[in-house]
Amino acid sequence: MSRNNMERMGAVPQAEAPTPEAADVQSPMHFVAPTEFVDLPSKGLGYDNSHPMHGKDTIEIRYMTAKDEDILTSKTLLKKGVAIERFLDNIIVDKNVKASSLLVGDRNAIIIAARISGYGSDYSTNVSCPSCGNSSDYVFDLENKKVFESSTDEKMGLTQTPEGLFKVVMPLSKFEVHFKLLKGEDEIYLTQLASNKAKGNLSESNLTDQYKRMIVSVGGHTEKNIISKFVDNLPTRDSRFLKNCYKVANPDVKVIDQYSCTACGFEQELEVPFGADFFWPE
């Protein structure tokens, strides 16, 4: 029977209404990974006006997924040393924000939050006792976070410039130094530099390399060769002072837990070491 004849006879079959049970069943294609907002220790300070995180105190990230684990276990990415960087870029919701452009302290906050979402707050890693040297596995609670906000210090003479830099006068050499807060791109550069020196059997110079990366000007001079020469001849007193100034100025988040040695009973607060097993617990 043709459709027209069926319509005239009122015999057109009606589509069955979906049952309540069928309507409640969602396709896995509709599933979206949940997100969370991570508090940034910088509170958006330390970024210039053109940066998407300028003035923002939180950043939205996705929970870890199986795809993210693929990134973290990719032999190619691990060999190139970009697995963590690719992972961070993947979980940050705002694609205008590049992980390498974030302050190191803000990156640390994201890394800790992502680790908790993926594997929980318990972090088991090998720790050497500061007292007796005994090595043992210890479980830290990643929820025990301490946030250190960026600040200035009147007694140290540490002030912040309108450009977001920090200014201080060295106690011994009396040179005025302007320095910046290090970002992910600086951390990547310093890590690669240290690796290249190790491969070339060159002497380690982690501290002076960091100073050369963070100092923007010395006595008004911004030339790299002048800054480099200044750092290489920096008196220990000035070096320790500059290190303490950076610690005050740098926003960061650290996980600190109460450690107790099972061998000698030594106890103290210990900053959680983020070893190679931080994102690879198995």
N, C-alpha and C positions, 0 to 999 in steps of 0.2 A: 504494500500500500504506500502511495506517495505521501510526502510530508503534508502537502496541501489537503489531501483527502483525510489524513489523520487529524489535522487541525479542525476541519469541518465537523468531524464526528466526535471531536473532543477527546481524541485518543492519544494526544501528544504526551509522551512520557515526561514526567517532571523530574528534574534533578533532585536527588535525595539531599536533604539538609544534613550537614555534618553533625555527627554526634558530639555531645559535650566533651567526651573523652578525646575525640580526634582534634577538636578545636584547641584543647589544652596542650597538645603535643607540639613542641616547637622543633623545627629543623635545626640540626647542629650548625647550619650555615648562619643562623641568626645569633649565634653565641658571640659575644664580644668580651675580650679579656678585661677584667675590672681594672680600675685605675685608683691611684691614691695621690694625695698631695703631700709633698715632702717639705718640711720647714728648712729654709736655707739659713745657715749660720751668718751669712753676709747680709741677710735681709735686703738684698738688692743693691747694697752699697758696694762701691769698688768697680762698678761697670759704668762705662760712659753712656751718654744720652742715647746713642744709636743702638746700644745693645738691647735685645728683646727682654732681658732680665733686669734691666735698670729699674730700681725702685720696687721690685717684686720680692716678697719674702717667702714665697712658696713656688714649687714647680710640680707639674703633674706628670706622673710616670705610670706606665702599664705594669701590671704584675708580670713576673717572669712566665714565659711559655716554653713549650717544647722547641719552638723555633729558636728561641734565645739560647737554649741549651746547645742546639746545633752550632750556633755561632761560637759559644764558649769552648766547644770541643773540636772546632775545625782545625785540623793540623796545619792547613795553609795559613789561616789567620794567626794561629799561635806562633808559627814560624816567623811570620812577618812582624809579630809583636803588636797587632792591632785588634786582637779579639775583644778585649775589654772596651776599647774605643768604639768598635762597631756595635757591641752590645749596648753601650750607653746611648748611642745615637738611636738605636732601635726602640728603646723603652721610653725615651722622652717623647711626650705627646706632641708638643709644639715643634714642628720640623724646622722652624726658623732658628731654633736654638741648637747649636753644635756643641757637643760635649767638650771638645777641645778648647772652646772659648769660655768655659766656666771656670770660676776660681777653684783652686784645689780643694778648699774646705767644703764648698758646695758639692763638688763631685764626690767627696767622701760621704756626705750625707745621703746622696742618691745611691751610692754603692751599698751602704749599710741597709738602707730601706729595701733595695732590690734583693739583697741576700736574704733578708727576713721573709719577704714575700715568697721567695722561691724554695727555701729550705728550712724556714722557721728561725727562731731567735737563738737556739742553741748552736754554738760554734765550737767544735772539738778540734783542737790543734796541738801540736807538740811544743812544749815550753821547757826551757832550761832554767832551773832554779838560779836566781842571782846570787844565792849564798853558797850552795854546795855544788852547783853545776849539774845536778841530776836532771835527766830528760824524761819527761812523762807526758802523756796525753792529758789535757785539761779542758773542761767544758766551760766556755764563757757564755754569758747572757748578753746578746747584742742589744737588748733593750736598755741596758745600763749605759746610756749615752750621756755625755757631758758636752754642752754647747759652749764654745768660746767665741764671743762676739768681738768684732773689730773695734778697737778703741785707740785713743790717744793717751798721752801721759805727760802731764805738766812738769813733773819732777825730772823726767828724762829729756824734756824739751821736744817731745815727739808730737808733731802736729800734722794735720792733713791739708793738702792744697785743694783749691777749687777744681783742679783737674783730676782729683781722686788719688793723687800720689801722696806719699808720706815724706815728711821732711824732718831732719834731725842733724845736729852738729856733733861730730866725733869728739869725744872727750880729750883725746891726746893730740891728734893731728890738727884738730880744729877746723877741718873741712866740713862744709855743709853738704850733706848727701840727700838726694831725692831718690826714693825707691818705690817700686810698684809691687803689688801683690801678684804672686805667680798664678798662672792659669794652667789648664790641662795641656795646652800646647807647649808651655815652658817645661812642664814635668816630662812630657814625651821627649822633648829635645835633650834634657839633661840625662834621661835614662839611656837614650841612644848614644849620647856622647860618652857616658861611662862605659857602655858596652864596647864601643869602638876602641877606647883606650885599653880596655882589658884584652881585646883581640890583638892589639898592637904591642902588648906587653909594656904599656906606658904607665907611669906613676898615676895613682888615683889623685884627683883634685876636686872631689865632690863639693866641698865647702866653697872654695874660691870660684868654681864654675857656677854655683848658685848665686854668689854675690854678683858676678859679672852679668848674669841674666836678669837679676832683679834691680840693680842700680841703674837709674836713668841718667843721673848727672852727678858730678862731683865738682864743687866750687863753681857751678855754672857751666861746666864743660860737659857736653853730651857725646863727644867723640868716643868711639868704642876703644880705640887704642889707649886713650888717656884713662878711661875707666879701668881697663885691663891692667895697666901699669899701677894704678892706685891700689887695686885689689891685691896684686902680687906683693906689694910692699906694705900692706895694711898691718899695723901693729896688733899684737894679740889683744891688747886692752880694747882697742877700737873694734876689733872683730867680735869679741864677746858682747860688747855693747850693742853693735848692730844686730847681732843674732837675737838678743833680748828684745830689741825694738821691733823686729819683725814678728816675734812671738806675740807681742802685745797687739800689733796692727792686724795680724792675719786671722780672719775668722775661720773657725774649724769646728769639727765635731769628732770626738774621740770616745771609744768604748773603753771604760775603765771598770775592772772587776777586782774583787778580793781574791788574791791568789794564796794558796796554802800548799807548801811542798810536802808531798807524801813521804819523802825520805828523811828530811831533817826538821820538818815542822816550821820552817821559815814562812812568815806571812807578811804580805804588804799589798798595797793597791798596785795593779799592773795594767798598763795599757795593752789592749788586745793586739797581738801581732797579726797583721793581715798577710798570711803566708800564701803559698801557691795553692793551698787547699781551700781557700776562702770561697771560691766559686766552683771548686771541684771536690766536694766532700767525699766522693767515692773514688 
